[in-house]
């Protein structure tokens, strides 16, 4: 672990501090180049954009840019460490945008005192970019921030901790339910955690067919139920009319466990209480709610997923957010709506059912991957994700009426 820590620090420090930089996309070698790039040539696109604001997409890089914005109040599993401590994570998101979808991304860390101050800051600079990816903002403020920015901005705003997590979770969950022979409409679901990711995951599962009354959500005080008077408006959406109060009570007979909480909170004894062929998504990082080997020792009939790359079935946001923005940017969507999110869910899950290319096997260090208990969702390095998810999202944007441009001919073909 000490060696890994040093390698991680060296990776971020050398050969140049950080993980991203700005590259030129056009010639800048001669005096003539410079006269076109800046004064006097730059005046011409300025005049065109002033006359027709949409020409900003024609003459600048706006259409291929995403701002990754945070206040550092919920950094990974590390908590509220402030904006500057979040910068390596935001640079990491920018790296992933470029690596997987060739989107230019800029990290922005905001100091603020109120939600309104954060919203004002971001909305006032939003038009500089093609889209905004919100990241590592604690609940419940993140809900109000995203809602306000969606209302005020003309470009897509997407809180990845909510919706990216939810999309990948839903894709993996629907496949796991298929394998286990379970109907999402009948599944009893226990969700340990009641923050941004948990609420978004459950909301999207409901949109995919899960029944709200069959969902048991737990926070640090136990089950979120209708007789509690300490629930915010977002938890109230999942207040269950039940006499159950603890995880022990909720887990008995459950078909599905989704953990977005903390390490080692689900015991083998609790796993044994679940219904036949259970599904366990223990997604706390870096340490899951239960280690897969312990869960499988308790229930050999279980499907296990985690957020880690060293176990099968990694639930990883990189499976969706670069490609969702790629599709949204390419048809100039003004928002990322439910239709686009659900289209991404089905595009991602469909890939897992296809034959896995050899290049993916080599890159993931696997000799074989076949749709089943240990392969319910694609690997993050699967190159098929970009065309499949971007196309599905772009088409859904056009079909649902939120795109400014038609689907390009032979898009992603």
Helices and strands as residue ranges (DSSP letters): H 2-13, H 31-37, H 42-51, G 53-55, H 56-59, G 62-64, E 65-70, G 84-86, H 87-101, E 104-109, H 115-125, G 126-128, E 131-134, H 141-152, E 156-159, H 160-179, E 189-192, H 196-207, G 212-214, E 215-219, E 222-223, G 235-238, H 247-251, E 256-259, H 268-272, E 279-282, H 292-298, E 303-306, G 317-319, H 321-330, H 338-351, H 358-364, H 384-399
